[in-house]
Amino acid sequence: MNRRRLRTAAAAALAVLVAGCGSSRWQGPKTDHFDGERFLTPAPFEIGATDLLRYWRESNPGVWTRDLSIAPGPKPVAQVADGELRITLVNHATVLVQADGLNILTDPIWSERASPVSFAGPRRYRPPAIDFDDLPKIDAVVVSHNHFDHFDVPTLDRLNAAHQPVFLVPPGDGERLRKRGYARVVELDWWQSYALPNGCAIHAVPSQHWSTRSVPGDRNRSFWLAYVIGTRGGPVYFAGDTGYGPHFTATRARYGAMRAALLPIGAYLPRWLTAYQHVDPPEAVQAHVDLAAARSFGIHYGTFELSDDGQTQPVTELVAALAARGLGPESFIAAEFGVAAAVTAVPPSSPCLP
């Protein structure tokens, strides 16, 4: 049994139990993905004690090196002009998307641990690549689901206090923020939209994942989303966490080819445990193709050790997967932490797409 993995998993489990925060339950009409009590996955996906024991027994984690002394990247620009798009990976699935005069953050986490407590749970291996105080004015925050590495309440509290953005969250997660005094919270179901003040919109779209937050019994009581951010140069896709499935082609069919796609490439081993919920690099490349993305950026790697793949393994396997498909390495890059990538600008008179 891998002792490092066992300690990490045991600490995470303890952290959840100690947190003891009650589950937030969605009350809404039944749909094809909500049975009145819980949200439904396209295929059965359950992890039991036997699976966890097998994982701890067979785990063979790759190499990770912690360095919290890495200096942050440069302070981002305050905003970009209409028609322009800049994308900066902060860490994990936290990305600063600057488009058409607005600043949008995805799944923000600046905490030391992806956990409800400060003394246990997955600890970061590198610091955020942007100092929190260097953030430009944040207009909107999108949250894909309620796992602690994506729904970090201390960071959300800081953003609410400093920026008062609108928080877009899945059904079942809004009440948790409203109880903390957040004034601007919008819950979006699949295919629902929120209008931005610049005339564009953010759309909630399907993903293949699951949710749990606190104590046994809250599994899938809230939903999981990906997002399409409308810009004047075309849509920008943010996957959050997801396994591979037909939702990528369904999203492209509805909103068209993506100007850019933010796709997870890490936390994918072993496949018998993670395939449903996390794409691996070859599947991320297939998603890039399905979305007809002009350019994709790999995220969700190198910050928190959440599975057996090593810290840099996703990057190596992404390069190999692109080569195997005959795709150029610049078409899909592992986003460099803290370095703003500018996507081809369009005339400011261009319509918002989608």
N, C-alpha and C positions, 0 to 999 in steps of 0.2 A: 504493500500500500504506500502511495506517495505521501510522505508526512507533510510536505509543504501544502499540497492540495487539500489534505484532510484538515489541517489547521485553518486554511482559508475558508473552506466550506463550513466548518463548524462555527467559526467566528461570524460568518455571514448569517447563519441560521440563528445564532444567539442574538445577534443584533436585531433581527426581525422580531424575535420573541420579546426582547427587552423593550423595543419601541412601543408595542402594544397599542398603536393608533388604530382606531376602529375603521372598518371598511366603509367606503363611500359607495352607496348602491344607487344605480340608475333606476328611475321610475318613469317608464314610458311605454308606448304601445308596442305590441309584438311585431316583429319584422322577420325577414328571412335570416337575419343574423342576431336576433334578440328574442328569447323565448318568454320574456316577462320577468325573468329572474337573472339570467346570465347571458352574456354574449357568446355567440357560437363560432367555432372554428370550422373552416371548410372540411377538415378531416379530423378524426379523433386524435387528440394529443394530450397525453397524461404522463407525468413523471411521478413515480412512486418511490418508496423506500428502497425497493429492490434495485431500481435503476440507479439511485444515488450510490448505493453500496457497490454496484458494479463499476460505476465511474471512479469512485475513490480507490477501488482495488486495482483497476487497469490504467489509471491515469498516468500519462507520460508527458508532462508539460514541457514545452520548449523553453528556450533561454529568454529571460527577462532581466534587464538591468535598470535599477532605479537611479535617476539623476534629477533631483529637484532643484539643482543649481542652474539649469538651463535658462538663459536670459530670455525674456519675452521678446516677441517681434515688435516692429515699430507701431506706433500709435496709428490706428486706422484714420482715414480721412473722415471728416464730419458727415459727408454724404456725397453721392455721385449724381451727376446730372441725368435728366431724362434721356433714355436710350442707352445708358451705361449700366454695366453689371460688374461687380467685384465680389469675389468669394474668398473668405478667409477661414481656414480651419483653426479653431481655438484649441480644441482637444476632443477626443472621443467623437460623439455625434453633435458637438456644439460647433455650429458654423455661423459666421456673420455673413449674411447675404445683404448686399447693398445694391439697390436697383431703383432707378427712376425717382431719386430723392428720398427714399425710405430705407430704414435699417431694420432688418429682421433677424432674430436669433432663433436657432433651432435647438431643441433639447438642451438647454444651458446647464452646465455644471462647473462650478468653480470650487466646490468643496474638496477637502483632502481625501475623503472616502465616498464611494458610491454606496451609501448606507444611511439608515435612519439615526445612527449614533456616531460619535466621533472616535470611539475607541475600538471598533471592530468593523469588519466588512472589507471589501476590496479597496485597497489603497492605491492612489495614483503612482505611476512610475515616472511621470514627467509633469511639470507644472503647466497650467494654462498658458497658451502662447500669446495671449493678450492680457495685460493687467486689467482687472475689473474696472478700475478708475479711469482707464484709457478708452473705455468703450464710448462710441458716439451715442447720441440720443437714440435710444431703442424705441421704435414705433410699435413693433409687434413681436410677440414670442409665440412660437408654435411648439407644442409638446405632442409627441407621437403616442406615448403610452406611459403607464405609471410605474415601471420598474425604476429602481433607485438611481441607475446610471443615466436615466433619461428624464426623470421627474424628480429633481433635486430641490426640495422645499427651501433650504437655506439660501440657495442661489436665487430661486424665484422671489423670495422675500426681499432680497437685496435689489433685484431688478424692479420690483413693484415700488419700493421706497424711493429709488433713485430716478426712475424713468417713467413710471406709471404707464407702461405700454398696455395694449390689449393682449390678453392671453387666450390663445386658441387651443382648446384641449378636447380630448375625446369625451363622449357621453359617459357620465359617472365620475369624472374627475373635477368638474367645475365646482361642486359644492365644497370640496376640501379647501379650495382657494377662497371661495366666498366667505367661509367661516373664519378665515384669517384676515378678513377685511378688504380683500381685493374688490375694487369697484368695476373693473373692466374684464369680464370673463365671458367667453363665448364657447359653448359646446357645439361641435360639429360632428354630424354623422357622415358616413360615406356619401360622396357626391353632393354634399352641401357646401355652400360658399360664404365667404365673408368679404364685403366690399372694402377696399382700402381707400384712404383719402386721396390718393393720386389717380383714382379712376380705374386702377387694376383690381384684382381680387385674388384671394387665397382659397383654394379648393381642397377639401378633405377627400382623400381617395383611399381605396382598399389597400390593405397589407395583410400578410399572413403571420400572425403572432399570437400573443396571449397576454394576460395581465394578472398580477397579484401584487399586493402592497404590504400587508401587515400580518394578520393572523390567519390560521387555517379557516377556510370558509369564504374568503373574499376573492377566490380565483375567478377571473373573467366577469367580475361584477362591474368593471369598467371596460371601455373598448380600446382599440388600437387603430392608428391611422398612419397613412403617408400623406404628404401634402404636395400640391402643385401651386407654385407661386407665379401668378401672372406678371409678365414684364413686357415692355414695349418691343423687346427683341425676341419674344417667345417664352414659353413656359419653362420654369425651373422646378425640377422634381427633387423632393427630399423623402427618402425612404424610411427614416427612423430605423426600426428593427424589422426584419422580414425574412421569411423563407422564400424560396422561388415558387412562382405560380403564375397563373394566367392573368393576374391583376396588372402586371406590367403592360401587356398588350392591350388590355381593356382600358387602361389609363391613356395610352397613346391613341387608341381609337376615338376616345372622347375629346382629348385636348390637343392632339397633334404631336408632331415631333418635338422633342425637348431641346431647348436652347442649351441647357446644362442639367446634369443629374448628379445628385449627391447620394452615393450608394455605399452601404456598409461592405467591408471586405474582411473584417476580423471576427473572432469568437465563433469559430466554425468547426472545431474538433473536440471530440470525435463525432463523425457524421451520424452515427446511429443515435446520438443524443441530440444533436443540434440541427440536423438537416431541416426539420419542419420550421424552425423558428429563425434561423440565420442562414443567409446565402454564404457560400464559399466563393473564392475569387473567380473560378470559372462560371459559376452561376451569376455572379455580379456582372461579368462580361456579357453573358447572355441577356441580362436585364438591360444593360447598356444598348444592346442591339434591338431588343424588343421596344425600347422607348425611342429608338432612332435619335439618340442624344448626339448633338453636335460635339459635345465634350462631356466627359464624366469625371468625377472626383471621388476617390476612395476615402471613406471616413470610417469611424468606429474601429480603430486599431491603435496599438502602441501606447495607450494611456492606462487602461485598467486590465489586469490579467483575469479574464473571465472564463477561459477555456484552455485547451491544451496547445493551441497554436502559439508559437513564439512571438516575441515582440515585433520582429521584422519579417517574419514568415509570410504574412499576408501580402506585403509589398513584392517579395520575390515571386510568389505564386501568381500575383496579378500580372506581372510582366510575362511570365511563362504562358498564362492563359491567353493573353492578347496575341502573343506570337503564334500560338497554336491555331488561332482563328484568322491569322493573316491580317490583324489589325495593327495600325501604327501605335507605338507607345505613347504618343502625345494625345491620342484620342481618349484615353482613360488613364489618368495619373493618380497615384496615391497622393492626396493633397498634402502639401508641405505645411507643417504647423507654423502658424503665425505669418505666413507669406501670402499676401493678397494676390489672387489670380484674376486678371482682367479678361473678361470674355468680350468678343467682338461687339463693338457698339453699333447702334442703329440710329437713324435720324430721330430726333426727339418728337417729330410729328407722327411717328409710327403708332398704330393702335396697340392697346394692351392685348396680349395674347397669353392664355386663351381669354 
